[in-house]
C-alpha cells in the first residue's frame, strides 16, 4: 500500500509526517510469532530489572558514602556487601 503523507512543520527545522485516518487503517502490522514475542518480552523484562538493580545499587553507594563519613570505611563496605547480596 502506498500512502502520501502530509508534511507538518512542528518547528521551523523539524518535520513530521501526518497520515490521514483512513490511510493508517490500511497499514499492515507484522504480528511476530509467539516465540519471538516471548524472547522480546524476556529481553525487555531483563532490561527493566537491571535498571531497577542499578538504581538500588546507586542509592546504596550514596548511603555507603554517608556511612563512611559518619562512621568508617569498613562499616560502609559491609553495608554495601549486604545490599548487593539482597539483589
Contact map, one row per residue, 1 for C-alpha under 8 A:
111000000000000000000000011000000000000000000000000000000000000000000000000000000000000
111100000000000000000000000000000000000000000000000000000000000000000000000000000000000
111110000000000000100010000000000000000000000000000000000000000000000000000000000000000
011111000000000000100000000000000000000000000000000000000000000000000000000000000000000
001111100000000011110000000000000000000000000000000000000000000000000000000000000000000
000111110000000011100000000000000000000000000000000000000000000000000000000000000000000
000011111000001111000000000000000000000000000000000000000000000000000000000000000000000
000001111100001111000000000000000000000000000000000000000000000000000000000000000000000
000000111111111100000000000000000000000000000000000000000000000000000000000000000000000
000000011111011100000000000000000000000000000000000000000000000000000000000000000000000
000000001111111000000000000000000000000000000000000000000000000000000000000000000000000
000000001111111000000000000000000000000000000000000000000000000000000000000000000000000
000000001011111000000000000000000000000000000000000000000000000000000000000000000000000
000000001111111100000000000000000000000000000000000000000000000000000000000000000000000
000000111111111110000000000000000000000000000000000000000000000000000000000000000000000
000000111100011111000000000000000000000000000000000000000000000000000000000000000000000
000011110000001111100000000000000000000000000000000000000000000000000000000000000000000
000011110000000111110000000000000000000000000000000000000000000000000000000000000000000
001111000000000011111011000000000000000000000000000000000000000000000000000000000000000
000010000000000001111111000000000000000000000000000000000000000000000000000000000000000
000000000000000000111111100000000000000000000000000000000000000000000000000000000000000
000000000000000000011111110000000000000000000000000000000000000000000000000000000000000
001000000000000000111111111000000000000000000000000000000000000000000000000000000000000
000000000000000000111111111000000000000000000000000000000000000000000000000000000000000
000000000000000000001111111000000000000000000000000000000000000000000000000000000000000
100000000000000000000111111100000000000000000000000000000000000000000000000000000000000
100000000000000000000011111110000000000000000000000000000000000000000000000000000000000
000000000000000000000000011111000000000000000000000000000000000000000000000000000000000
000000000000000000000000001111100000000000000000000000000000000000000000000000000000000
000000000000000000000000000111110000000000000000000000000000000000000000000000000000000
000000000000000000000000000011111000000000000000000000000000000000000000000000000000000
000000000000000000000000000001111101100000000000000000000000000000000000000000000000000
000000000000000000000000000000111111100000000000000000000000000000000000000000000000000
000000000000000000000000000000011111110000000000000000000000000000000000000000000000000
000000000000000000000000000000001111111000000000000000000000000000000000000000000000000
000000000000000000000000000000011111111100000000000000000000000000000000000000000000000
000000000000000000000000000000011111111110000000000000000000000000000000000000000000000
000000000000000000000000000000000111111111000000000000000000000000000000000000000000000
000000000000000000000000000000000011111111100000000000000000000000000000000000000000000
000000000000000000000000000000000001111111110000000000000000000000000000000000000000000
000000000000000000000000000000000000111111111000000000000000000000000000000000000000000
000000000000000000000000000000000000011111111100000000000000000000000000000000000000000
000000000000000000000000000000000000001111111110000000000000000000000000000000000000000
000000000000000000000000000000000000000111111111000000000000000000000000000000000000000
000000000000000000000000000000000000000011111111100000000000000000000000000000000000000
000000000000000000000000000000000000000001111111110000000000000000000000000000000000000
000000000000000000000000000000000000000000111111111000000000000000000000000000000000000
000000000000000000000000000000000000000000011111111100000000000000000000000000000000000
000000000000000000000000000000000000000000001111111110000000000000000000000000000000000
000000000000000000000000000000000000000000000111111111000000000000000000000000000000000
000000000000000000000000000000000000000000000011111111100000000000000000000000000000000
000000000000000000000000000000000000000000000001111111110000000000000000000000000000000
000000000000000000000000000000000000000000000000111111111000000000000000000000000000001
000000000000000000000000000000000000000000000000011111111100000000000000000000000000000
000000000000000000000000000000000000000000000000001111111110000000000000000000000000000
000000000000000000000000000000000000000000000000000111111111000000000000000000000000000
000000000000000000000000000000000000000000000000000011111111100000000000000000000011000
000000000000000000000000000000000000000000000000000001111111110000000000000000000000000
000000000000000000000000000000000000000000000000000000111111111000000000000000000000000
000000000000000000000000000000000000000000000000000000011111111100000000000000010010000
000000000000000000000000000000000000000000000000000000001111111110000000000000010000000
000000000000000000000000000000000000000000000000000000000111111111000000000000000000000
000000000000000000000000000000000000000000000000000000000011111111100000000000000000000
000000000000000000000000000000000000000000000000000000000001111111110000000110110000000
000000000000000000000000000000000000000000000000000000000000111111111000000100000000000
000000000000000000000000000000000000000000000000000000000000011111111100000000000000000
000000000000000000000000000000000000000000000000000000000000001111111111101100000000000
000000000000000000000000000000000000000000000000000000000000000111111111111100000000000
000000000000000000000000000000000000000000000000000000000000000011111111100000000000000
000000000000000000000000000000000000000000000000000000000000000001111111000000000000000
000000000000000000000000000000000000000000000000000000000000000000111111101100000000000
000000000000000000000000000000000000000000000000000000000000000000111111111100000000000
000000000000000000000000000000000000000000000000000000000000000000111011111110000000000
000000000000000000000000000000000000000000000000000000000000000000010001111111000000000
000000000000000000000000000000000000000000000000000000000000000000110011111111100000000
000000000000000000000000000000000000000000000000000000000000000110110011111111110000000
000000000000000000000000000000000000000000000000000000000000000100000000111111111000000
000000000000000000000000000000000000000000000000000000000000000000000000011111111100000
000000000000000000000000000000000000000000000000000000000000000100000000001111111110000
000000000000000000000000000000000000000000000000000000000001100100000000000111111111000
000000000000000000000000000000000000000000000000000000000000000000000000000011111111100
000000000000000000000000000000000000000000000000000000000000000000000000000001111111110
000000000000000000000000000000000000000000000000000000001001000000000000000000111111111
000000000000000000000000000000000000000000000000000000001000000000000000000000011111111
000000000000000000000000000000000000000000000000000000000000000000000000000000001111111
000000000000000000000000000000000000000000000000000000000000000000000000000000000111111
000000000000000000000000000000000000000000000000000010000000000000000000000000000011111
